[in-house]
Amino acid sequence: MNRRKFVAAAAAATPATLLGAHHSGSEDAHYLEWIKFEVLNNARRGALETFLKDVVVPGLNDLGCSPIGVFRPKHGAHGTNVFMLVPHKTIDSFLATWDKLVQTPGYQKASNTEMDTPLYQRMESSLMKAFSHMPQVEVPSVIKGEKSRVFEIRIYESHNRLKGDLKVEMFNEGGEIDIFRDVGLHPVFFGKTLVGPLMPNLTYMLGFKDMAERDANWKRFSADPAWQKLRANKRYTGTVSTITDNILVPTNFSQI
């Protein structure tokens, strides 16, 4: 549909049909839950990771959430924090899964700690909708099983929702995701934040064999002719106001 026909159709559409059009082509897009656990010290982090490994991850898998990523900071975040990525196939999964898990005997037994020995101090969650051009979490085959693999989590904040949507468009229809793949910036997920801090923003994760590959392939990206052409497109000027960049390493039980 060309732009003129699209505008005419949108003017005649009801809110319900517009909602349907918004999700057209991305009905299989997952919802992505990104959780940060704030942990007091290394001893408590060990207890939390044991809980996640033995109870939470298998429990979430049984309820249809997979693959689960669990990470520690390497650079750019508080050293004892723990991060977890939980994909949900539907919004109903996000709304119901944790309530179901909490009711299991194993969860209740393992999580019922005393106030002076908490598994974590506080947790913070964001809910994202996966991009239409990358609707589900991917485990990059080129880094799977690499002991030295690292993951980069990047948050792109925008100063208003319209600019934020344009940056999402730049990744999708503009082809930036494809450029990432071409130069070896291996995507794990791309998500538009629906609920969480620092909104409006989009968040994405990349995976690398090691930091050397990460550094080399970002240089390839910067010099790539397709990227140089895309970044010169004035339509996408001023879409990102702030970038947060953290390097993470997977725990030994992470499924990513």
Phi, psi and omega in degrees: 000128179282170187298319182297316179293324180296316180297318179296318179294320181295324181296329182268353187279153173274163177304323181295317180289328176296321178298318178296320180295325181299326183262007182300132178082358181227029182299336181269006182291130181280160168265139187241123179256123180247121187241132173248122174262122175269118189242141187292313185204178184296324180297316180289328176296320177299318179295319179296315182295324175298317178299314179296316183294314189273334188240305191288308183298309177297326178295317177294321176300317180297333181267009172098008180261117182193147355278149178263129175255135176230128191224154170247156177287142168253313177218143167092006179213164179302132192298332182260002176295156173232138182240144180223136175251125180236111176278139175238131181291330182220165176292330178297326176298315178299319184288330189249337191298314183293322177298321178293318182294319182298333182280352181283144182302320182298319179293314183297319180294315186283332187264353184275072184270168176277162184296329182271359176225058182287153174292327177207159180284308178209161174232151181227130183240147169236146175245128181236157169253127181297148180296150180297329181270002170209075193285347182222160177294138177241143171256105186304123185295331184288344180244356184300126179086353179289122182293333183265009186297146178230159180231140179248124178250124185234133178246123177253108177273149176235156185276351170203167184294325181297316179292324177298319178294326178294323178293322174299316178300321181299321177289319183281274184293330179290339175094011183294326177298317179297322178296317176307310182299318184297326185261003176090021169268091194285109183289143171253314173201159168228130181219142172268124184288125178264322179216131178152183181283165172063026180282152358280142178205163166240152182228138175217161180232139175239152178238147181219155177298323180193179182293329179297317177294320179302310183296317182294319185281335171293325176294320176299318180298313183300327183267356186292129182301323180295322177291318179301321178292316182294318182292340179278352180289116185295340178302330186256013178292135174072026182274340183239124181260329182212141177238129172250132188227118177235143175254128183238156172239146182282149169287168183287356177244005178296140178269004176239000000 
